[in-house]
C-alpha cells in the first residue's frame, strides 16, 4: 500500500517540484499540497494522510506550529520536515513539536522515501547531517546531574540497556538483532518497553536520554 502524503511549502515552484518528484517515487501517493501551515492542517483534517512533508518557514502558521497541532489533534499522521535549514533554531523546535523526520532540501528521492518509511515504522527519519548535528548538541550539553556510576533508571532491564546502548551507536533493528542474537520482533519489543519507561518518543530522544544519564558514551573524534 502506498504512503499517502501531503506536501506543505510556501514556494509554489518548490512545492510543485516536490510533488512532481514524489509522483515518480515508488510507494508514495501525493494526496494534496498546501502553501502554509493552516492549509496543511486543514488537509490533514480532510484527507487523513499518513505523512505530511513539511516546510518550516511559511506564512500564517509556520511548520513547527503546524506540526504541533497536527500531532496533537491528528496523531495518526506523521510529520517529516523538509527544509533548507538545519540550524538549532529550526531543528530542535520542530523535533519538540513532534516531527519524526527531518531532512534538508538537498535530500534525494531515495532519502525521502527512506524517511517516510522510517516514520511509518515508528522510527526516526533523520538525514545523516541532522543526526550529526543532534549528537553534537547532545554531547556539548552538560549532564543533567552527577552520575558517578551508570545506573539503570526508570526500571530499565539489563537487556533493555543493551538495546539502548546499541541504538546510541547508530545500529538498526536488524543490526541489533544480529549483535544480540535475538529476533527483530524481540528487538522491537525491547525498544517499545524502554521508550515507554524512559518517556521518549523516538531514537533521537533515546540517544539523548542515554548520553545525559551516562548509560552510553558519545563517539570520540575520528582521525583520518
SERO-4910 file (N, C-alpha, C, O; in steps of 0.05 Angstrom, whole numbers):
BEGIN
 pado doro    nc1    nc2    nc3   cac1   cac2   cac3    cc1    cc2    cc3    oc1    oc2    oc3
  Unk    A     17    -24      0      0      0      0     18     25      0     37     27     15
  Unk    A     10     44    -17     26     69    -19     22     86      6      1     86     18
  Unk    A     43    101     13     41    120     35     28    145     23     37    156      3
  Unk    A      7    154     37     -8    178     28      4    203     40      6    205     64
  Unk    A     13    221     23     30    244     32     17    270     24      6    273      2
  Unk    A     18    289     42     12    318     36     38    333     37     55    329     54
  Unk    A     42    351     18     66    368     16     58    396     24     39    408     13
  Unk    A     73    408     42     69    435     51     94    452     47    115    447     59
  Unk    A     92    472     30    114    490     24    103    516     13     85    516     -4
  Unk    A    112    539     22    101    564     14    110    573    -14     97    591    -25
  Unk    A    132    562    -24    141    570    -50    129    551    -71    135    527    -71
  Unk    A    113    562    -89     98    546   -108    116    529   -126    110    506   -131
  Unk    A    138    541   -135    156    526   -153    168    502   -138    170    480   -149
  Unk    A    177    507   -114    189    486    -98    168    465    -91    173    441    -94
  Unk    A    144    473    -83    122    455    -76    115    437   -100    112    413    -97
  Unk    A    112    449   -123    105    434   -147    127    415   -155    122    393   -164
  Unk    A    152    424   -151    175    406   -157    176    382   -139    182    359   -147
  Unk    A    170    386   -113    169    364    -94    147    345   -101    151    320   -100
  Unk    A    124    356   -107    101    339   -115    108    322   -140    102    298   -141
  Unk    A    121    334   -159    129    320   -183    149    298   -177    146    276   -187
  Unk    A    168    304   -160    188    284   -152    175    261   -138    181    238   -145
  Unk    A    158    267   -119    145    245   -104    128    228   -122    126    204   -117
  Unk    A    116    240   -142    100    224   -161    116    204   -176    104    185   -187
  Unk    A    142    207   -177    159    188   -191    171    166   -173    184    148   -182
  Unk    A    166    169   -147    179    151   -128    160    128   -121    136    132   -119
  Unk    A    172    104   -117    155     81   -111    144     83    -83    157     92    -64
  Unk    A    119     73    -80    107     72    -53     96     98    -42     89     99    -19
  Unk    A     95    119    -59     86    145    -50     62    154    -67     63    152    -91
  Unk    A     42    164    -53     19    177    -67     14    204    -55      8    207    -31
  Unk    A     18    225    -71     13    252    -62    -17    257    -63    -29    256    -85
  Unk    A    -30    263    -41    -59    267    -40    -66    296    -37    -90    303    -39
  Unk    A    -47    314    -32    -53    342    -30    -28    359    -26     -7    348    -19
  Unk    A    -31    385    -30     -8    403    -25    -19    429    -13    -42    437    -19
  Unk    A     -3    441      4    -11    465     18     11    486     17     34    480     16
  Unk    A      2    512     17     21    534     15     29    545     42     46    563     43
  Unk    A     16    536     63     24    545     90     14    525    111      1    505    104
  Unk    A     21    530    136     14    511    157    -16    508    161    -26    486    167
  Unk    A    -31    530    159    -60    528    162    -73    510    141    -90    494    148
  Unk    A    -64    512    116    -74    495     95    -66    466    101    -82    447     96
  Unk    A    -42    462    110    -33    435    116    -51    422    138    -59    399    135
  Unk    A    -57    437    158    -74    426    180   -102    419    169   -113    399    175
  Unk    A   -113    437    152   -139    432    140   -139    408    123   -158    392    123
  Unk    A   -118    404    107   -116    380     90   -113    354    106   -124    334     99
  Unk    A    -99    356    128    -97    332    146   -124    325    157   -132    302    157
  Unk    A   -139    345    166   -166    340    176   -184    328    155   -201    311    161
  Unk    A   -181    337    130   -198    328    108   -190    301     97   -207    283     92
  Unk    A   -164    296     94   -154    273     79   -141    252     96   -138    229     86
  Unk    A   -134    258    121   -121    238    139    -98    224    125    -97    200    123
  Unk    A    -78    240    116    -55    227    103    -38    212    123    -41    216    147
  Unk    A    -20    195    113     -1    181    130     21    200    140     30    199    163
  Unk    A     30    217    122     53    234    127     48    262    115     37    264     93
  Unk    A     57    283    129     60    309    118     89    315    114    105    313    133
  Unk    A     97    323     90    124    331     85    124    362     88    113    376     71
  Unk    A    136    372    110    130    399    120    154    417    117    176    411    128
  Unk    A    150    440    103    170    461    104    167    475    131    146    472    145
  Unk    A    187    491    140    185    504    166    178    533    164    160    542    179
  Unk    A    190    548    147    186    577    147    165    584    126    170    587    103
  Unk    A    140    586    137    117    592    120    100    613    133    101    617    157
  Unk    A     84    628    117     67    649    129     43    637    143     37    613    141
  Unk    A     29    655    158      5    648    174     10    629    197      6    635    220
  Unk    A     20    605    190     26    585    210     51    570    201     51    557    181
  Unk    A     73    573    217     98    561    208     97    531    212     79    520    223
  Unk    A    118    518    202    118    488    202    119    476    229    107    455    234
  Unk    A    134    489    248    135    477    275    108    478    289    100    459    301
  Unk    A     94    501    287     68    503    299     48    484    286     32    472    299
  Unk    A     49    483    259     31    464    245     36    435    253     18    419    257
  Unk    A     62    429    257     69    402    266     57    396    293     46    375    298
  Unk    A     60    415    312     50    412    339     20    407    338     10    389    352
  Unk    A      6    422    322    -24    420    322    -32    394    308    -51    381    317
  Unk    A    -18    386    287    -25    361    274    -20    337    292    -37    319    295
  Unk    A      3    337    306      9    314    323    -10    313    348    -15    292    358
  Unk    A    -19    336    356    -38    337    379    -66    328    371    -78    312    384
  Unk    A    -75    338    348   -103    333    340   -107    310    321   -128    298    320
  Unk    A    -86    303    306    -88    281    287    -63    263    290    -46    261    272
  Unk    A    -61    248    312    -37    233    318    -32    210    298    -10    199    297
  Unk    A    -51    203    281    -47    183    261    -30    192    237    -22    176    221
  Unk    A    -25    218    236     -9    230    214     18    237    225     21    252    245
  Unk    A     39    227    212     66    234    220     76    258    204     65    264    183
  Unk    A     97    271    214    108    294    201    138    290    195    153    282    213
  Unk    A    146    294    170    174    295    163    180    323    153    168    332    134
  Unk    A    198    337    167    206    363    158    224    362    134    242    345    133
  Unk    A    219    379    114    236    381     91    241    411     87    224    425     78
  Unk    A    265    420     94    270    448     96    299    454     87    315    437     84
  Unk    A    303    480     82    330    489     74    348    491     99    373    490     96
  Unk    A    336    492    123    351    500    147    356    476    165    338    460    170
  Unk    A    380    474    176    386    453    195    400    465    220    414    451    234
  Unk    A    395    491    225    406    504    248    390    496    273    367    486    271
  Unk    A    401    502    296    388    494    321    361    506    324    342    493    334
  Unk    A    358    532    316    332    546    319    310    534    302    287    539    307
  Unk    A    318    519    281    298    506    264    294    477    273    272    467    275
  Unk    A    317    463    277    316    434    282    302    427    308    283    411    308
  Unk    A    310    438    330    300    429    356    271    436    361    256    419    372
  Unk    A    261    460    354    233    465    357    215    446    341    194    438    350
  Unk    A    225    439    317    209    420    300    208    393    313    186    380    313
  Unk    A    230    383    324    230    357    337    214    357    362    199    338    368
  Unk    A    216    379    377    200    382    402    170    383    396    154    375    412
  Unk    A    163    394    372    135    396    364    123    369    356     99    366    355
  Unk    A    141    349    351    131    323    345    139    312    318    130    290    310
  Unk    A    156    326    303    165    316    277    182    291    282    199    291    300
  Unk    A    177    270    267    192    245    270    214    242    249    231    225    251
  Unk    A    214    260    229    234    260    209    243    289    203    228    308    207
  Unk    A    268    292    194    279    318    189    299    315    166    320    303    170
  Unk    A    293    327    143    311    326    120    316    355    110    299    372    114
  Unk    A    339    359     98    343    384     84    337    380     55    336    358     45
  Unk    A    333    403     41    323    402     13    343    392     -7    336    390    -31
  Unk    A    367    386      2    386    373    -16    383    342    -15    398    328    -28
  Unk    A    363    333      0    358    304      1    349    293    -26    334    306    -40
  Unk    A    358    270    -33    350    257    -57    324    242    -53    314    239    -31
  Unk    A    312    232    -75    287    218    -74    289    193    -56    270    187    -40
  Unk    A    310    178    -58    313    154    -42    313    160    -12    302    146      4
  Unk    A    326    183     -5    328    191     23    300    199     34    293    193     57
  Unk    A    285    212     17    257    219     25    240    194     29    226    193     49
  Unk    A    242    175     11    227    151     14    235    136     40    218    127     55
  Unk    A    261    135     45    270    121     70    259    135     95    251    122    114
  Unk    A    259    162     94    250    176    118    220    171    122    211    168    144
  Unk    A    205    171    100    176    166    103    171    138    113    154    134    130
  Unk    A    185    119    102    182     91    111    190     88    140    177     74    155
  Unk    A    211    103    148    220    101    176    199    111    196    193     98    215
  Unk    A    188    135    190    169    146    209    143    129    210    130    127    231
  Unk    A    136    117    188    112     99    188    117     73    202     99     59    210
  Unk    A    143     66    206    150     42    221    156     49    251    163     31    266
  Unk    A    151     74    258    155     82    286    183     90    293    190     93    316
  Unk    A    200     94    272    228    102    277    231    131    268    214    143    256
  Unk    A    255    142    273    261    169    265    272    169    237    288    152    230
  Unk    A    264    189    221    274    192    194    291    216    192    282    237    181
  Unk    A    316    215    202    334    238    203    356    234    182    367    213    179
  Unk    A    362    256    169    384    255    150    410    252    165    412    260    189
  Unk    A    431    241    153    457    238    167    467    264    179    478    265    201
  Unk    A    465    286    164    475    312    174    459    321    199    471    332    217
  Unk    A    433    316    199    417    323    222    424    305    246    426    315    268
  Unk    A    428    279    241    437    262    263    463    271    275    466    272    300
  Unk    A    482    280    258    507    290    269    503    315    285    515    319    307
  Unk    A    485    333    275    480    358    290    467    352    317    473    365    337
  Unk    A    449    333    317    435    326    342    455    315    362    454    321    385
  Unk    A    473    297    353    493    286    371    512    307    381    521    306    404
  Unk    A    519    326    363    537    348    372    524    364    394    536    371    414
  Unk    A    498    369    390    483    385    410    482    370    437    486    381    458
  Unk    A    477    344    435    475    328    459    501    326    474    502    329    498
  Unk    A    523    322    459    548    318    472    561    343    482    579    342    498
  Unk    A    551    367    474    562    392    484    545    403    507    553    422    520
  Unk    A    523    390    513    506    399    536    517    386    561    526    363    561
  Unk    A    517    400    583    526    389    609    506    367    618    483    369    611
  Unk    A    516    348    633    498    328    644    476    340    662    481    362    673
  Unk    A    454    327    663    432    338    680    438    335    709    424    348    725
  Unk    A    457    319    717    464    316    745    487    298    748    495    285    729
  Unk    A    499    296    772    523    279    775    515    250    772    494    241    782
  Unk    A    532    235    758    527    207    754    553    192    756    565    183    736
  Unk    A    563    188    780    589    176    784    590    147    774    611    138    764
  Unk    A    568    133    775    567    106    765    542    102    749    520    111    757
  Unk    A    544     89    725    520     85    710    499     68    726    506     49    739
  Unk    A    474     77    724    452     64    738    433     53    717    436     58    693
  Unk    A    412     40    726    390     31    709    365     46    718    350     36    733
  Unk    A    362     71    708    339     87    717    313     78    704    313     63    685
  Unk    A    291     87    716    265     84    704    257     54    701    240     48    684
  Unk    A    270     37    716    262      9    714    272     -6    690    262    -28    684
  Unk    A    292      5    676    304     -9    653    316    -36    661    329    -37    682
  Unk    A    312    -56    645    325    -82    650    353    -81    637    358    -65    619
  Unk    A    371   -100    645    397   -101    632    395   -105    602    411    -93    587
  Unk    A    377   -121    592    374   -125    564    365   -100    550    374    -93    528
  Unk    A    346    -85    562    337    -60    550    360    -40    549    362    -24    531
  Unk    A    377    -41    570    401    -23    569    419    -30    546    429    -12    533
  Unk    A    423    -56    541    440    -65    519    429    -54    492    444    -44    476
  Unk    A    402    -56    489    390    -46    465    393    -16    463    399     -6    441
  Unk    A    389     -2    485    392     27    485    421     36    477    424     54    461
  Unk    A    441     22    487    468     28    481    473     24    451    487     40    438
  Unk    A    462      3    439    466     -3    411    451     18    394    460     25    372
  Unk    A    428     27    403    414     49    389    432     74    389    435     87    368
  Unk    A    445     79    412    463    103    413    487    100    395    498    120    386
  Unk    A    494     75    389    516     70    370    507     73    341    524     72    323
  Unk    A    481     76    337    471     80    310    462     55    295    458     55    271
  Unk    A    460     33    310    452      7    297    423      7    291    406     17    306
  Unk    A    416     -6    269    388    -11    261    377    -34    277    391    -48    291
  Unk    A    350    -38    275    338    -61    289    350    -87    280    355   -105    297
  Unk    A    355    -90    254    367   -115    244    395   -119    255    402   -141    263
  Unk    A    411    -97    256    438   -100    266    438   -106    296    455   -122    306
  Unk    A    419    -95    311    417   -101    339    410   -130    343    421   -144    360
  Unk    A    391   -140    327    382   -167    329    406   -186    324    410   -206    338
  Unk    A    422   -180    304    445   -197    298    466   -195    320    478   -215    328
  Unk    A    471   -171    331    491   -168    352    483   -183    377    500   -195    390
  Unk    A    457   -183    384    448   -196    409    438   -224    405    430   -238    424
  Unk    A    437   -233    379    428   -260    373    399   -264    382    392   -284    394
  Unk    A    382   -244    376    354   -246    381    338   -237    356    351   -228    337
  Unk    A    312   -241    356    296   -235    332    291   -205    331    293   -191    351
  Unk    A    284   -195    307    277   -167    304    252   -160    320    249   -138    331
  Unk    A    233   -179    322    209   -175    337    215   -170    367    203   -154    380
  Unk    A    235   -186    377    243   -182    405    257   -155    408    253   -142    429
  Unk    A    273   -147    388    285   -121    390    264    -99    391    266    -81    408
  Unk    A    244   -100    374    222    -80    374    208    -80    401    200    -59    411
  Unk    A    204   -103    413    191   -105    439    208    -91    460    197    -76    477
  Unk    A    234    -96    460    252    -82    479    251    -52    475    251    -37    494
  Unk    A    252    -44    450    252    -15    443    226     -2    453    226     19    465
  Unk    A    203    -15    448    178     -4    457    177     -1    488    168     19    498
  Unk    A    188    -22    501    188    -21    531    206      1    541    199     16    560
  Unk    A    230      3    530    249     23    541    240     52    534    244     70    549
  Unk    A    227     55    510    216     81    503    195     89    524    194    112    533
  Unk    A    177     70    531    156     76    550    168     83    577    159    102    590
  Unk    A    187     67    586    199     72    613    215     98    614    214    113    633
  Unk    A    229    104    592    245    128    592    230    153    585    239    176    588
  Unk    A    205    150    575    189    173    567    199    187    543    197    211    540
  Unk    A    210    171    523    219    183    498    202    173    475    189    152    477
  Unk    A    202    189    453    184    182    431    199    168    408    186    153    393
  Unk    A    225    173    405    239    162    382    268    157    389    277    162    411
  Unk    A    283    148    369    310    140    373    328    164    380    346    162    396
  Unk    A    322    187    368    338    211    374    336    219    403    356    225    416
  Unk    A    311    218    414    308    224    442    320    203    460    331    209    481
  Unk    A    319    178    450    331    156    466    362    160    468    374    154    488
  Unk    A    374    169    446    403    174    446    410    195    467    429    192    482
  Unk    A    395    217    466    400    238    486    396    228    514    412    233    532
  Unk    A    375    213    518    369    201    545    393    184    554    402    186    577
  Unk    A    404    168    536    427    151    543    452    167    550    466    161    569
  Unk    A    457    188    534    481    204    539    480    220    565    498    219    581
  Unk    A    457    234    569    456    252    593    455    236    619    462    247    640
  Unk    A    447    211    617    447    194    642    471    176    645    473    160    663
  Unk    A    491    180    626    515    164    629    512    135    622    528    119    630
  Unk    A    491    128    607    486    100    601    501     91    575    505     68    570
  Unk    A    510    111    560    525    106    535    545    128    532    541    151    541
  Unk    A    567    122    519    588    142    515    585    154    487    582    140    468
  Unk    A    586    181    485    586    194    459    610    185    443    631    178    454
  Unk    A    608    184    416    630    177    400    653    197    402    648    221    403
  Unk    A    677    187    403    700    205    404    707    215    376    695    207    356
  Unk    A    726    234    374    734    245    348    748    223    331    761    206    342
  Unk    A    744    225    306    757    207    287    779    221    272    776    245    267
  Unk    A    800    207    266    823    219    252    828    203    227    828    179    227
  Unk    A    833    218    206    840    205    180    867    215    171    876    206    149
***
